[in-house]
Amino acid sequence: MPMAVGVIETLGFPAVLAAADAMVKSAEVAIVYYGIAESGRLLVVVRGHVAEVNRAVEAGITAGEAAYGGQVITYYIVPNPPENIETILPIHFTSKSEPFRFF
């Protein structure tokens, strides 16, 4: 089955924490990257099967917006990224994320 990537960018830490929590609780996905984008913007990236990532991103958006002062800036889902993207961008499974891989 194809692996997908889902990204949510929020303004502020509470929103990204709520989004990440909702994402991993609502679907069988693993967080593969978390980082600071700029100016208080944070992002969280998950990997999993396409249907699971779709469900996770939807739950993450809802939770991020519901957090006090939370604002989801943007989100994006890539259904089946090619290998060259996985090689260059930080969306691959690492030794930290591998134990949480469901698939």
Backbone as a printed PyTorch tensor [residue, N CA C, xyz], in Angstrom:
tensor([[[ 0.8460, -1.1840,  0.0000],
         [ 0.0000,  0.0000,  0.0000],
         [ 0.8870,  1.2410,  0.0000]],

        [[ 0.4440,  2.2900, -0.6640],
         [ 1.2500,  3.5080, -0.7060],
         [ 1.3150,  4.2020,  0.6460]],

        [[ 2.4730,  4.7760,  0.9160],
         [ 2.6760,  5.5450,  2.1350],
         [ 2.4140,  7.0060,  1.8230]],

        [[ 1.7730,  7.6940,  2.7320],
         [ 1.4870,  9.1100,  2.5480],
         [ 2.2270,  9.9220,  3.5950]],

        [[ 2.3110, 11.2170,  3.3380],
         [ 2.8890, 12.1740,  4.2650],
         [ 1.8350, 13.2310,  4.5280]],

        [[ 1.6470, 13.5730,  5.7920],
         [ 0.7310, 14.6450,  6.1600],
         [ 1.4490, 15.6650,  7.0130]],

        [[ 1.2760, 16.9500,  6.6920],
         [ 1.9500, 18.0390,  7.3970],
         [ 0.9140, 19.0440,  7.8720]],

        [[ 1.0590, 19.4780,  9.1120],
         [ 0.2390, 20.5660,  9.6470],
         [ 1.1830, 21.6120, 10.2100]],

        [[ 0.9400, 22.8740,  9.8320],
         [ 1.7060, 23.9950, 10.3630],
         [ 0.7690, 24.8560, 11.2040]],

        [[ 1.1960, 25.1630, 12.4200],
         [ 0.3640, 25.9370, 13.3390],
         [ 1.1100, 27.1710, 13.8240]],

        [[ 0.3690, 28.0500, 14.4290],
         [ 0.9530, 29.2080, 15.0890],
         [ 0.9170, 28.9300, 16.5830]],

        [[ 2.0680, 28.7370, 17.1920],
         [ 2.1570, 28.4930, 18.6300],
         [ 2.2580, 27.0270, 18.9810]],

        [[ 2.8870, 26.7830, 20.1260],
         [ 3.1290, 25.4160, 20.5810],
         [ 1.8610, 24.6740, 21.0090]],

        [[ 0.9180, 25.3030, 21.7530],
         [-0.2590, 24.5380, 22.1590],
         [-1.0320, 23.9420, 20.9830]],

        [[-1.1210, 24.6820, 19.8940],
         [-1.8560, 24.1810, 18.7360],
         [-1.1500, 22.9930, 18.0900]],

        [[ 0.1830, 23.0370, 17.9700],
         [ 0.8920, 21.9200, 17.3550],
         [ 0.8780, 20.7000, 18.2770]],

        [[ 0.9190, 20.9190, 19.5730],
         [ 0.8390, 19.8040, 20.5110],
         [-0.5260, 19.1300, 20.4280]],

        [[-1.5820, 19.9310, 20.3960],
         [-2.9340, 19.3780, 20.2780],
         [-3.1010, 18.6420, 18.9470]],

        [[-2.5680, 19.2160, 17.8780],
         [-2.6750, 18.5750, 16.5620],
         [-1.9270, 17.2470, 16.5380]],

        [[-0.7020, 17.2270, 17.0380],
         [ 0.0890, 15.9950, 17.0500],
         [-0.5820, 14.9140, 17.8860]],

        [[-1.0990, 15.3010, 19.0370],
         [-1.7860, 14.3560, 19.9150],
         [-2.9930, 13.7440, 19.2160]],

        [[-3.8010, 14.5960, 18.5990],
         [-4.9980, 14.1100, 17.9080],
         [-4.6430, 13.2320, 16.7110]],

        [[-3.5730, 13.5740, 16.0260],
         [-3.1830, 12.8030, 14.8440],
         [-2.8130, 11.3690, 15.1870]],

        [[-1.9920, 11.2000, 16.2180],
         [-1.5520,  9.8390, 16.5420],
         [-2.6270,  9.0360, 17.2630]],

        [[-3.5830,  9.7180, 17.8820],
         [-4.6610,  9.0100, 18.5670],
         [-5.8050,  8.6400, 17.6270]],

        [[-5.9570,  9.3400, 16.5200],
         [-7.1000,  9.1130, 15.6510],
         [-6.8260,  8.1300, 14.5150]],

        [[-5.5570,  7.8570, 14.2480],
         [-5.2300,  6.9920, 13.1170],
         [-3.9010,  6.2910, 13.3660]],

        [[-3.6390,  5.2820, 12.5730],
         [-2.3820,  4.5450, 12.6850],
         [-1.3080,  5.2530, 11.8650]],

        [[-0.7600,  6.3070, 12.4530],
         [ 0.3090,  7.0820, 11.8300],
         [ 1.4370,  7.2400, 12.8340]],

        [[ 2.6040,  7.5950, 12.3330],
         [ 3.7560,  7.8440, 13.1910],
         [ 4.2890,  9.2430, 12.8900]],

        [[ 4.6390,  9.9700, 13.9320],
         [ 5.2720, 11.2730, 13.7500],
         [ 6.7090, 11.0310, 13.3150]],

        [[ 7.0890, 11.6100, 12.1730],
         [ 8.4460, 11.4320, 11.6820],
         [ 9.2670, 12.7140, 11.7760]],

        [[ 8.6040, 13.8440, 11.9540],
         [ 9.3380, 15.1010, 12.0530],
         [ 8.4980, 16.1250, 12.8040]],

        [[ 9.1760, 16.9350, 13.5850],
         [ 8.5780, 18.0650, 14.2740],
         [ 9.6120, 19.1760, 14.2280]],

        [[ 9.1880, 20.3840, 13.9380],
         [10.1800, 21.4560, 13.8760],
         [ 9.5620, 22.8320, 13.8940]],

        [[10.4440, 23.8150, 13.9550],
         [10.0460, 25.2180, 13.9470],
         [10.1830, 25.7250, 12.5180]],

        [[ 9.1110, 26.3220, 12.0040],
         [ 9.1590, 26.8740, 10.6490],
         [ 9.7420, 28.2790, 10.6890]],

        [[ 9.1130, 29.1820, 11.4050],
         [ 9.5940, 30.5530, 11.5800],
         [ 8.5640, 31.3300, 12.3880]],

        [[ 8.9890, 32.3500, 13.0740],
         [ 8.1090, 33.3020, 13.7610],
         [ 6.9970, 32.6430, 14.5780]],

        [[ 7.3390, 31.6600, 15.3700],
         [ 6.3370, 31.0050, 16.2030],
         [ 5.5110, 29.9660, 15.4760]],

        [[ 5.8440, 29.7100, 14.2400],
         [ 5.1400, 28.6800, 13.4790],
         [ 5.8540, 27.3490, 13.6750]],

        [[ 5.0700, 26.3260, 13.9540],
         [ 5.6160, 24.9920, 14.1860],
         [ 4.9330, 24.0270, 13.2410]],

        [[ 5.6220, 22.9370, 12.9300],
         [ 4.9990, 21.9540, 12.0670],
         [ 5.2510, 20.5560, 12.5830]],

        [[ 4.3220, 19.6890, 12.2340],
         [ 4.4250, 18.2850, 12.5970],
         [ 4.1120, 17.4780, 11.3410]],

        [[ 4.9080, 16.4090, 11.1250],
         [ 4.7830, 15.5800,  9.9350],
         [ 4.5180, 14.1460, 10.3670]],

        [[ 3.5230, 13.5190,  9.7450],
         [ 3.2050, 12.1210, 10.0400],
         [ 3.2920, 11.3010,  8.7680]],

        [[ 3.5190,  9.9970,  8.9390],
         [ 3.5430,  9.0400,  7.8230],
         [ 2.6070,  7.8920,  8.1530]],

        [[ 2.0500,  7.3200,  7.1160],
         [ 1.1730,  6.1690,  7.2510],
         [ 0.4950,  5.8860,  5.9260]],

        [[-0.4570,  4.9750,  5.9420],
         [-1.2340,  4.6940,  4.7440],
         [-2.0990,  5.9020,  4.4100]],

        [[-2.4480,  6.0490,  3.1620],
         [-3.1440,  7.2450,  2.6810],
         [-4.4140,  7.5340,  3.4800]],

        [[-5.2650,  6.5520,  3.6740],
         [-6.5120,  6.7610,  4.4090],
         [-6.2510,  7.1660,  5.8550]],

        [[-5.2360,  6.5760,  6.4560],
         [-4.8950,  6.8960,  7.8420],
         [-4.3650,  8.3260,  7.9630]],

        [[-3.5240,  8.7440,  7.0250],
         [-2.9870, 10.1040,  7.0590],
         [-4.1080, 11.1190,  6.8290]],

        [[-5.0170, 10.8230,  5.9180],
         [-6.1550, 11.7250,  5.7060],
         [-6.9510, 11.9120,  6.9910]],

        [[-7.2390, 10.8050,  7.6700],
         [-7.9850, 10.8670,  8.9240],
         [-7.1940, 11.6180,  9.9990]],

        [[-5.9090, 11.3680, 10.0720],
         [-5.0670, 12.0140, 11.0820],
         [-4.9790, 13.5210, 10.8660]],

        [[-4.7940, 13.9470,  9.6350],
         [-4.6810, 15.3780,  9.3540],
         [-6.0010, 16.0780,  9.6550]],

        [[-7.0980, 15.4600,  9.3100],
         [-8.4100, 16.0460,  9.6120],
         [-8.5830, 16.2320, 11.1260]],

        [[-8.2240, 15.2220, 11.8970],
         [-8.3240, 15.3210, 13.3560],
         [-7.3440, 16.3490, 13.9040]],

        [[-6.1470, 16.4200, 13.3290],
         [-5.1500, 17.3810, 13.7710],
         [-5.5780, 18.8180, 13.5280]],

        [[-6.2010, 19.0730, 12.3980],
         [-6.6930, 20.4190, 12.0940],
         [-7.7600, 20.8250, 13.0960]],

        [[-8.6930, 19.9340, 13.3620],
         [-9.7670, 20.2240, 14.3160],
         [-9.1990, 20.5030, 15.7020]],

        [[-8.2720, 19.6780, 16.1510],
         [-7.6860, 19.8480, 17.4810],
         [-6.8170, 21.0960, 17.5670]],

        [[-6.0590, 21.3870, 16.5280],
         [-5.2050, 22.5680, 16.5210],
         [-6.0120, 23.8520, 16.5850]],

        [[-7.1150, 23.8890, 15.8640],
         [-7.9930, 25.0700, 15.8960],
         [-8.7230, 25.1980, 17.2300]],

        [[-8.9850, 24.0570, 17.8820],
         [-9.7160, 24.0810, 19.1480],
         [-8.8350, 24.4560, 20.3350]],

        [[-7.5290, 24.3430, 20.1970],
         [-6.6190, 24.7070, 21.2890],
         [-6.7510, 26.1990, 21.5670]],

        [[-6.6190, 26.5740, 22.8250],
         [-6.7680, 27.9730, 23.2070],
         [-5.7670, 28.8380, 22.4280]],

        [[-6.2710, 29.7820, 21.6710],
         [-5.4210, 30.6320, 20.8530],
         [-4.8230, 29.9220, 19.6580]],

        [[-5.2670, 28.6980, 19.3990],
         [-4.6900, 27.8940, 18.3250],
         [-5.0800, 28.3780, 16.9470]],

        [[-4.1510, 28.2560, 16.0530],
         [-4.4040, 28.6200, 14.6650],
         [-3.6310, 27.6830, 13.7640]],

        [[-4.3400, 27.0000, 12.8930],
         [-3.6890, 26.1660, 11.8910],
         [-3.4140, 27.0630, 10.6910]],

        [[-2.1430, 27.2170, 10.3530],
         [-1.7450, 28.0850,  9.2470],
         [-2.0050, 27.3910,  7.9110]],

        [[-1.5120, 26.1740,  7.7880],
         [-1.6940, 25.4260,  6.5520],
         [-1.5010, 23.9320,  6.8220]],

        [[-1.8910, 23.1400,  5.8680],
         [-1.6930, 21.6910,  5.9480],
         [-1.5660, 21.1560,  4.5320]],

        [[-0.9920, 19.9780,  4.4200],
         [-0.8390, 19.3760,  3.1020],
         [-0.6640, 17.8750,  3.2500]],

        [[-1.1940, 17.1360,  2.2850],
         [-1.0580, 15.6790,  2.2560],
         [-0.4610, 15.2810,  0.9150]],

        [[ 0.6020, 14.4810,  0.9610],
         [ 1.2030, 13.9260, -0.2520],
         [ 0.9110, 12.4350, -0.2330]],

        [[ 0.0440, 11.9440, -1.1330],
         [-0.3660, 10.5470, -1.0760],
         [ 0.7470,  9.5220, -1.2640]],

        [[ 1.6830,  9.7330, -2.1480],
         [ 2.7180,  8.7400, -2.4040],
         [ 3.9860,  9.4480, -2.8720]],

        [[ 4.7740,  9.9970, -1.9390],
         [ 5.9600, 10.7500, -2.3530],
         [ 7.0140,  9.8460, -2.9880]],

        [[ 7.6600, 10.3220, -4.0530],
         [ 8.7130,  9.5200, -4.6830],
         [ 9.9560,  9.4220, -3.8140]],

        [[10.8100,  8.4740, -4.1360],
         [11.9990,  8.2120, -3.3310],
         [12.9280,  9.4080, -3.2250]],

        [[13.0550, 10.2010, -4.2810],
         [13.9830, 11.3300, -4.2130],
         [13.5220, 12.3780, -3.2080]],

        [[12.2390, 12.5160, -3.0040],
         [11.7380, 13.4300, -1.9740],
         [12.0400, 12.8610, -0.5930]],

        [[11.8260, 11.5740, -0.4150],
         [12.1200, 10.9420,  0.8740],
         [13.5980, 11.0220,  1.2240]],

        [[14.4530, 11.0010,  0.2300],
         [15.8870, 11.0610,  0.4680],
         [16.3280, 12.4480,  0.9200]],

        [[15.7400, 13.4910,  0.3720],
         [16.1690, 14.8570,  0.6260],
         [15.4550, 15.4930,  1.8130]],

        [[14.1550, 15.3550,  1.8880],
         [13.3770, 16.0070,  2.9530],
         [13.2900, 15.1200,  4.1930]],

        [[13.1090, 15.7190,  5.3630],
         [13.0670, 14.9310,  6.6100],
         [11.7100, 14.2760,  6.8480]],

        [[11.3230, 13.3650,  5.9420],
         [10.0290, 12.6890,  6.0910],
         [10.1880, 11.1830,  6.2130]],

        [[11.3960, 10.7000,  6.3540],
         [11.6390,  9.2660,  6.4540],
         [11.6150,  8.8220,  7.9240]],

        [[11.4880,  7.5550,  8.1220],
         [11.5000,  7.0140,  9.4770],
         [12.9330,  7.0210, 10.0020]],

        [[13.0940,  7.4860, 11.2170],
         [14.4030,  7.5250, 11.8610],
         [14.4330,  6.4890, 12.9790]],

        [[15.5570,  6.3820, 13.6390],
         [15.6470,  5.4400, 14.7580],
         [14.6950,  5.8280, 15.8840]],

        [[14.3670,  7.1100, 15.9980],
         [13.4170,  7.5610, 17.0290],
         [11.9750,  7.2410, 16.6520]],

        [[11.6370,  7.3550, 15.3770],
         [10.2490,  7.1340, 14.9610],
         [ 9.9480,  5.6860, 14.5930]],

        [[10.9490,  4.9060, 14.2650],
         [10.7510,  3.5230, 13.8320],
         [ 9.9860,  2.6540, 14.8470]],

        [[10.2300,  2.7640, 16.1610],
         [ 9.4780,  1.9190, 17.0960],
         [ 7.9670,  2.1660, 17.0830]],

        [[ 7.5410,  3.3060, 16.5710],
         [ 6.1170,  3.6410, 16.5700],
         [ 5.4490,  3.3770, 15.2290]],

        [[ 6.1710,  2.7470, 14.3400],
         [ 5.6540,  2.4490, 13.0140],
         [ 4.6540,  1.3030, 13.1040]],

        [[ 3.4710,  1.4920, 12.5300],
         [ 2.4050,  0.4870, 12.5790],
         [ 2.4270, -0.4460, 11.3710]],

        [[ 3.1520, -0.1220, 10.3410],
         [ 3.0260, -0.7960,  9.0620],
         [ 4.3460, -1.2970,  8.5770]]])
